[in-house]
């Protein structure tokens, strides 16, 4: 009996010292606290505040979480969150450093990375010291609107598209939670005027070029090949037997085949007879010392315009004409010759039919035939029988205008 009393005297009294519910006690600091056992078996004490009801609520929340998440421990959770915060801090980069990384990636994945490089340099000048995850919608809009002082709305749209792609990649890499460019709207761009030349302008441009550049120009107008596609063309890609030119990789990333007409075949046959390495299928078809057409083409256009004006012809069609406009000439002539837009799309390598819809107004005979169906009679409509590049469609449009004027004077 005496020994039992001695044991009871040495045992710690576990009874609550206050009338608070189970798991709630008054902390020595004076506030109410909750005591609970986590899923890992550790006992935790959490100070809550001056209200006992708040401590009761916290206690029951912790007990419910222990039941719902076996193994949950608040200490482990805090350590995990601290580690995530440190990792997020390590991922924070300024725009200048990320732009350098993005450009290195673009060199491997984008064929037009040189154009991107010039635009990125402008972005770095304005946003270089801003943290990516601190970049706001206002920062982006201020930068893009500042471009309008010296650049067009279309150019602003190009910068917006590039910046949007850059920040999308940064978001995938965990550098920022969202993309602030999404909240910045694009300007609606007009379709613009289509620049193309007819036969007499083509002849004037050809004569204004140096002899070694004339085959390059003629093939461009009659195939619709882009400048980069022409320079990458090798003799292995030219098949005289089938009459096809194979573009291994176009701007859209796909290959396509372009048939040769008689003009292109004659040009390529002449070039084939001048090959320096006839046994090498990888020899380039076109020999050109210029990496870009703007190094020589604007001067040739100006010489051709002066020749046209000097002979009493109109040289205004050559204003603003660039090498890429040769593709417009290719498509425009096909449409004026009665070729349907789907065929034009395939021949020119455009990704969607909408990209060639802008040439549809060049087929007035086709439009006239459509409205004549409203009369219920089958009226023959003149079709274009001339070769691509002829002026038949233009003269037809002029005849329509003159007929309309005569009808107006009679009425």
HUVEN-V829925 format. One record per residue. SS is DSSP state (alpha for helix, beta for strand, coil for the rest). PSI is psi in radians with two decimals (none if undefined). Layout:
BEGIN
{{SS;PSI} {SS;PSI}}
END
This chain:
BEGIN
{{coil;-0.75} {alpha;-0.68} {alpha;-0.67} {alpha;-0.72} {alpha;-0.64} {alpha;-0.70} {alpha;-0.74} {alpha;-0.59} {alpha;-0.56} {alpha;-0.16} {coil;2.42} {coil;2.39} {coil;2.02} {coil;0.05} {coil;2.51} {coil;2.50} {coil;-0.08} {coil;3.14} {coil;0.26} {coil;2.69} {coil;2.99} {coil;2.34} {coil;-0.06} {beta;2.35} {beta;2.85} {beta;2.07} {coil;2.74} {coil;-0.31} {coil;-0.19} {coil;-0.17} {coil;2.88} {beta;2.56} {beta;2.86} {beta;2.47} {beta;2.25} {beta;2.87} {beta;2.21} {coil;3.12} {coil;-0.34} {coil;-0.02} {coil;0.16} {coil;2.51} {beta;2.27} {beta;2.54} {beta;2.27} {beta;2.02} {beta;2.41} {beta;-1.08} {beta;-2.93} {coil;-0.26} {coil;2.20} {alpha;-0.57} {alpha;-0.61} {alpha;-0.69} {alpha;-0.67} {alpha;-0.75} {alpha;-0.76} {alpha;-0.72} {alpha;-0.83} {alpha;-0.58} {alpha;-0.76} {alpha;-0.71} {alpha;-0.69} {alpha;-0.64} {alpha;-0.60} {alpha;-0.68} {alpha;-0.66} {alpha;-0.53} {coil;1.52} {coil;2.32} {coil;0.00} {coil;2.38} {coil;2.21} {alpha;-0.54} {alpha;-0.79} {alpha;-0.67} {alpha;-0.74} {alpha;-0.70} {alpha;-0.67} {alpha;-0.75} {alpha;-0.66} {alpha;-0.70} {alpha;-0.70} {alpha;-0.67} {alpha;-0.72} {alpha;-0.68} {alpha;-0.70} {alpha;-0.68} {alpha;-0.65} {alpha;-0.50} {alpha;-0.17} {coil;2.17} {coil;2.71} {beta;2.78} {alpha;-0.65} {alpha;-0.79} {alpha;-0.69} {alpha;-0.65} {alpha;-0.67} {alpha;-0.73} {alpha;-0.73} {alpha;-0.70} {alpha;-0.66} {alpha;-0.65} {alpha;-0.70} {alpha;-0.57} {alpha;-0.49} {alpha;-0.43} {alpha;-0.33} {coil;2.25} {coil;-0.49} {coil;0.63} {alpha;-0.41} {alpha;-0.69} {alpha;-0.71} {alpha;-0.64} {alpha;-0.71} {alpha;-0.64} {alpha;-0.64} {alpha;-0.62} {alpha;-0.63} {alpha;-0.71} {alpha;-0.75} {alpha;-0.65} {alpha;-0.57} {alpha;-0.61} {alpha;0.22} {coil;-0.64} {coil;0.14} {coil;2.35} {beta;2.44} {alpha;-0.79} {alpha;-0.07} {alpha;-0.01} {coil;2.19} {coil;2.94} {alpha;-0.68} {alpha;-0.69} {alpha;-0.78} {alpha;-0.81} {alpha;-0.67} {alpha;-0.72} {alpha;-0.84} {alpha;-0.71} {alpha;-0.49} {alpha;-0.40} {alpha;-0.41} {alpha;-0.19} {alpha;-0.70} {coil;-0.10} {coil;2.90} {coil;2.98} {alpha;-0.60} {alpha;-0.72} {alpha;-0.69} {alpha;-0.70} {alpha;-0.65} {alpha;-0.71} {alpha;-0.71} {alpha;-0.75} {alpha;-0.76} {alpha;-0.79} {alpha;-0.66} {alpha;-0.75} {alpha;-0.70} {alpha;-0.81} {alpha;-0.47} {alpha;-0.75} {alpha;-0.71} {alpha;-0.64} {alpha;-0.71} {alpha;-0.53} {coil;-0.01} {coil;0.27} {coil;-0.37} {coil;2.64} {coil;-0.55} {coil;-3.12} {coil;1.87} {alpha;-0.26} {alpha;-0.43} {alpha;-0.49} {alpha;-0.08} {coil;2.12} {coil;2.68} {coil;2.71} {coil;2.49} {coil;2.17} {coil;2.38} {coil;2.71} {coil;-0.51} {coil;2.94} {coil;2.36} {coil;2.16} {coil;2.12} {coil;2.81} {coil;2.68} {coil;-3.00} {alpha;-0.74} {alpha;-0.65} {alpha;-0.66} {alpha;-0.76} {alpha;-0.69} {alpha;-0.70} {alpha;-0.74} {alpha;-0.76} {alpha;-0.41} {alpha;-0.27} {coil;2.75} {coil;2.62} {alpha;-0.66} {alpha;-0.26} {alpha;-0.19} {alpha;-0.74} {alpha;-0.63} {alpha;-0.75} {alpha;-0.79} {alpha;-0.77} {alpha;-0.59} {alpha;-0.78} {alpha;-0.60} {alpha;-0.04} {alpha;-0.37} {coil;0.22} {coil;2.48} {coil;2.84} {alpha;-0.82} {alpha;-0.61} {alpha;-0.62} {alpha;-0.77} {alpha;-0.50} {coil;-0.09} {coil;2.24} {beta;2.84} {alpha;-0.39} {alpha;-0.32} {alpha;-0.04} {beta;2.09} {beta;1.79} {coil;-0.43} {coil;-0.82} {coil;-0.23} {coil;0.59} {beta;2.48} {beta;2.23} {beta;2.14} {beta;1.92} {coil;-0.72} {coil;1.97} {coil;-3.07} {coil;-0.59} {coil;-0.09} {coil;-0.04} {coil;2.78} {coil;2.75} {beta;2.91} {beta;2.36} {beta;2.13} {beta;2.57} {coil;2.38} {coil;-3.10} {alpha;-0.59} {alpha;-0.82} {alpha;-0.72} {alpha;-0.73} {alpha;-0.72} {alpha;-0.79} {alpha;-0.57} {alpha;-0.72} {alpha;-0.75} {alpha;-0.61} {alpha;-0.59} {coil;-0.22} {coil;0.22} {coil;2.46} {coil;-0.49} {coil;1.35} {coil;-0.43} {coil;-0.09} {coil;1.88} {coil;-0.28} {coil;0.11} {coil;2.35} {beta;2.51} {coil;-0.78} {coil;2.22} {coil;2.04} {coil;2.26} {coil;-0.12} {coil;2.36} {coil;-0.45} {coil;2.52} {alpha;-0.41} {alpha;-0.05} {alpha;-0.39} {coil;-0.45} {alpha;-0.72} {alpha;-0.68} {alpha;-0.68} {alpha;-0.67} {alpha;-0.72} {alpha;-0.69} {alpha;-0.72} {alpha;-0.69} {alpha;-0.73} {alpha;-0.65} {alpha;-0.75} {alpha;-0.78} {alpha;-0.69} {alpha;-0.42} {coil;0.25} {coil;0.22} {coil;2.91} {coil;2.12} {coil;0.10} {alpha;-0.42} {alpha;-0.31} {alpha;-0.08} {coil;2.13} {coil;0.21} {coil;2.19} {coil;3.06} {coil;-0.65} {coil;-0.40} {alpha;-0.26} {alpha;-0.58} {alpha;-0.64} {alpha;-0.71} {alpha;-0.74} {alpha;-0.88} {alpha;-0.70} {alpha;-0.74} {alpha;-0.66} {alpha;-0.78} {alpha;-0.75} {alpha;-0.36} {coil;0.06} {coil;0.16} {coil;2.36} {coil;2.74} {alpha;-0.59} {alpha;-0.73} {alpha;-0.72} {alpha;-0.72} {alpha;-0.79} {alpha;-0.76} {alpha;-0.66} {alpha;-0.16} {coil;0.48} {coil;2.49} {coil;-0.70} {coil;2.75} {alpha;-0.51} {alpha;-0.44} {alpha;-0.30} {alpha;0.02} {alpha;-0.47} {alpha;-0.24} {alpha;-0.06} {alpha;-0.47} {alpha;-0.12} {alpha;0.11} {coil;1.22} {alpha;-0.56} {alpha;-0.69} {alpha;-0.70} {alpha;-0.68} {alpha;-0.69} {alpha;-0.63} {alpha;-0.79} {alpha;-0.42} {alpha;-0.35} {alpha;-0.33} {alpha;-0.38} {alpha;-0.28} {coil;-0.02} {coil;2.58} {coil;1.71} {coil;2.18} {coil;2.35} {coil;2.33} {coil;2.30} {coil;2.79} {coil;2.06} {coil;-0.10} {coil;2.86} {coil;2.78} {coil;2.33} {coil;-0.23} {coil;2.86} {coil;0.32} {alpha;-0.77} {alpha;-0.63} {alpha;-0.77} {alpha;-0.60} {alpha;-0.78} {alpha;-0.70} {alpha;-0.67} {alpha;-0.70} {alpha;-0.77} {alpha;-0.74} {alpha;-0.65} {alpha;-0.69} {alpha;-0.68} {alpha;-0.68} {alpha;-0.71} {alpha;-0.66} {alpha;-0.64} {alpha;-0.60} {alpha;-0.74} {coil;none}}
END
